[in-house]
Amino acid sequence: MSHHPDPAGFRAAASRFSTGVTVVTSRSADGAPAGMTANSFTTVSMQPPTVLVSLKRGRTWQAVTESRRYAVNVLGADDVAICRHFAGAPLSQGAPSLIDCEGFFLLPQAIAQFGCEVVSAIEIADHTLFIGEVRWCRHQDGLPLAFYASRFRNGLGAEILPSDALAYPAEGWTI
């Protein structure tokens, strides 16, 4: 057995772990919002409430690094187009609206939101694990958007078909 799987095999195996889909947002040095789609989000501790996101270097990573703050917006099953927008496939009608709440940029339709202050950042390979203490959170009812076997699913496990998801490409981009 190899100590390092081939990238395609690793991706296929990792895709068998169902994840929720989030948009991580932050404020850039010039005050503008920055955001990216991420499925690498998890709770770390209940006392104090702490969460972790894993971000690849880029505009959002830079904003979190400089501001030491981020928000996690948990997407609902109807938010595939928003997911795609923040994953690099911009919406034709413009960017989704973000609201500024206590210095955090939020997607108002998100089914859960967490405003976090970075307490630790760990560099690993081409990502940084940002561990954030949750300063506030809120939630609303709704089925979550899930990602399993490289396909979008609703919170009940049913695949969201391309026609329902505004024809997302199955290959060519990842979350």
Secondary structure as UniProt FT lines:
FT   HELIX           7..14
FT   TURN            15..16
FT   STRAND          19..20
FT   STRAND          22..27
FT   TURN            29..30
FT   STRAND          33..38
FT   STRAND          41..46
FT   TURN            47..48
FT   STRAND          49..56
FT   HELIX           59..67
FT   STRAND          69..74
FT   TURN            77..78
FT   HELIX           80..86
FT   TURN            87..88
FT   TURN            92..93
FT   STRAND          99..101
FT   TURN            102..103
FT   STRAND          104..106
FT   TURN            108..109
FT   STRAND          112..124
FT   TURN            125..126
FT   STRAND          127..139
FT   STRAND          144..148
FT   TURN            149..150
FT   STRAND          151..154
FT   TURN            155..156
FT   TURN            162..166
//
